[in-house]
Amino acid sequence: MATLNGKPVSTDDLLPLALVNVGHFTSMRVDDGAVRGLELHMARLAKDCEVVWGADLDTGRVRAFVREALHGRSQPCVVRVTVYDPAVDMGHLAAPGDPRVLVTVRGAGALRAPAPLRAKSVRYERELPEVKHVGLFGALHTRRGAQLAGFDDALFVGRDGLVSEGGTWNVGFVDADGGVVWPQAPVLPGVTKALLQQRAAHRVAPVTLEEAKGMAAAFATNTSIGVRALAAIDDTALLAEHPVLDRLREAYLSVPGERP
């Protein structure tokens, strides 16, 4: 199902998104009609709309579009809200835009601890990392390369040698003392990460690749998976079962959902 400003979307409406590929989005998992961190998702959309389009976004209207898209649905699902301008002109991107709201819905499985992830380190930095933009080619290309090498996904390392994030997820670590460490680096400010930071003691510090491999445990976070353990970084095995990871999962599951 897909709607644009609350109405069925046409092929012509989608062509600019496919061909010009300028826009931003957020993805929200819906359980029992509610979203963990809904206000954070709306704040992200508003902030990114100002950065990408120089425009204000009526998040109350966005919530209404989401409610319409969810009407009659009872099973867990993921709602993606993409903000783009169907009239965008590749040659005149400084012109005032008229961004619209595309809402798509797909099914989601039960939220449980998925199989641990094996990550391959890759020298890569996302463009405009603070924005959740639709320019996913680079990140997905690194994922493909990692999978061709026998891994599940890519873990990004910047030119400064510091670990930042994964292909479509934030990464966190558990140090030898059981402390939670989030990398200090240019990364997407993930909603799941923010919810965990509100509920679990942590520190933010630069993490080199060598330091990452020496941690007691590592984990990936995003709205679809919650907290997912990393079983390895490159050829270095990590502890996939750790009591801190269990506590982080419990903390995330305890977050009350908000209805759009």
QUIJODA-V348971 format. One record per pair of residues at least 12 apart in sequence whose ideal C-beta (glycine too) atoms are under 8 Angstrom apart, sorted by the first residue. I is the first residue (numbers start at 1). GAP is how many residues later the second one is. If there is no record, write none. Layout:
# QUIJODA-V348971
i gap
I GAP
I GAP
This chain:
# QUIJODA-V348971
i gap
1 68
1 103
1 104
2 100
2 101
2 102
3 62
3 65
3 66
3 99
3 100
4 82
4 96
4 97
4 98
4 99
5 60
5 95
5 96
6 58
6 59
6 62
6 95
9 93
12 74
13 73
13 87
14 88
16 68
16 69
16 70
16 71
16 72
17 65
17 67
17 69
17 85
17 117
20 68
20 70
21 113
21 114
22 30
22 62
22 63
22 66
22 71
22 112
23 29
23 59
23 60
23 61
23 62
23 76
23 110
23 111
24 21
24 24
24 25
24 27
24 28
24 58
24 59
24 60
24 107
24 108
24 109
24 110
25 55
25 56
25 57
25 58
25 107
25 108
25 109
26 15
26 18
26 19
26 54
26 55
26 106
26 165
27 51
27 52
27 53
27 54
27 195
27 196
27 197
28 13
28 38
28 50
28 51
28 52
28 53
28 195
29 47
29 48
29 49
29 79
29 82
29 194
29 195
30 40
30 43
30 46
30 47
30 48
30 49
30 78
31 45
31 80
31 226
32 225
33 37
33 40
33 41
33 224
33 226
34 222
34 223
34 224
34 225
35 44
35 222
35 223
35 224
35 225
36 155
36 156
36 159
36 187
36 216
36 219
36 220
36 221
36 222
37 154
37 155
37 157
37 158
37 186
37 218
37 221
38 25
38 219
38 220
38 221
38 222
39 219
40 151
40 154
40 155
41 40
41 150
42 17
42 20
42 21
43 16
44 88
44 145
44 147
45 12
45 14
45 17
45 36
45 38
46 13
48 35
48 83
48 84
48 85
49 34
49 50
51 77
51 79
51 80
52 31
52 47
52 79
52 81
53 30
53 32
53 44
53 46
54 42
54 43
55 41
55 42
55 43
55 44
57 26
57 42
61 40
62 19
62 39
63 197
64 196
65 16
65 36
65 38
66 13
66 15
66 37
66 194
67 193
68 35
69 34
69 35
69 36
70 35
70 190
73 32
75 32
75 33
76 31
76 32
76 33
76 34
76 35
77 28
77 29
77 30
77 31
78 27
78 28
78 29
78 30
78 145
78 146
79 24
79 25
79 26
80 23
80 24
80 25
80 26
81 20
81 21
81 22
82 19
82 20
82 21
82 22
82 52
83 16
83 17
83 18
83 19
84 15
84 16
84 18
84 50
85 12
85 13
85 14
85 15
86 14
108 116
111 115
111 142
113 113
113 114
113 115
113 116
113 136
114 111
114 114
116 112
116 113
116 114
116 115
116 124
117 35
117 36
117 103
117 111
117 112
117 113
117 114
118 32
118 33
118 34
118 35
118 112
118 113
118 114
119 27
119 32
119 33
119 34
119 35
119 36
119 47
119 101
119 111
119 113
119 114
119 115
120 25
120 26
120 29
120 31
120 33
120 34
120 35
120 113
120 114
121 33
121 34
121 35
121 36
121 42
121 88
121 112
121 113
122 20
122 23
122 24
122 32
122 33
122 34
122 35
123 33
123 34
123 35
123 36
124 14
124 15
124 18
124 30
124 32
124 33
125 31
125 33
125 34
125 39
125 61
126 12
126 13
126 30
126 39
126 60
126 62
129 35
129 36
129 57
129 58
129 59
130 56
130 57
130 58
130 59
131 57
132 56
136 32
139 15
139 28
139 29
140 27
142 12
142 14
142 25
143 24
143 25
146 21
151 81
153 13
153 14
153 16
153 67
154 12
154 13
155 16
155 57
155 75
155 78
157 52
158 27
158 28
161 47
161 48
162 21
162 22
162 23
162 44
162 45
162 46
163 20
163 22
163 44
163 45
163 46
163 48
163 49
164 19
164 21
164 22
164 23
165 18
165 20
165 22
165 23
166 54
168 54
169 21
169 51
169 52
169 53
169 56
169 59
170 12
170 17
170 18
170 20
170 22
170 23
170 50
170 51
170 52
171 12
171 47
171 48
171 49
171 50
171 59
172 21
172 24
172 30
172 46
172 47
172 49
172 76
173 34
173 39
173 42
173 43
173 44
173 45
173 46
174 41
174 42
174 43
174 44
174 45
174 68
174 70
174 71
175 40
175 41
176 39
176 40
178 38
178 65
178 66
179 22
179 23
179 24
180 16
180 20
180 21
180 22
180 23
180 64
180 68
181 21
181 22
181 23
181 24
181 26
181 34
182 15
182 20
182 21
182 22
182 23
183 21
183 22
183 23
183 24
184 20
184 21
184 22
184 23
185 21
185 22
190 31
190 32
191 32
192 29
192 30
192 31
192 34
192 35
192 60
193 28
195 57
195 60
196 25
196 31
196 52
196 55
196 56
199 52
199 53
199 55
199 56
200 47
200 48
200 51
209 24
212 21
213 20
213 21
213 23
213 25
215 23
216 22
216 23
216 26
216 28
217 12
217 13
217 21
217 22
217 23
217 25
217 27
217 28
218 12
218 15
218 20
219 26
219 29
221 31
226 23
226 26
226 27
227 18
227 21
227 22
227 25
229 12
229 13
229 16
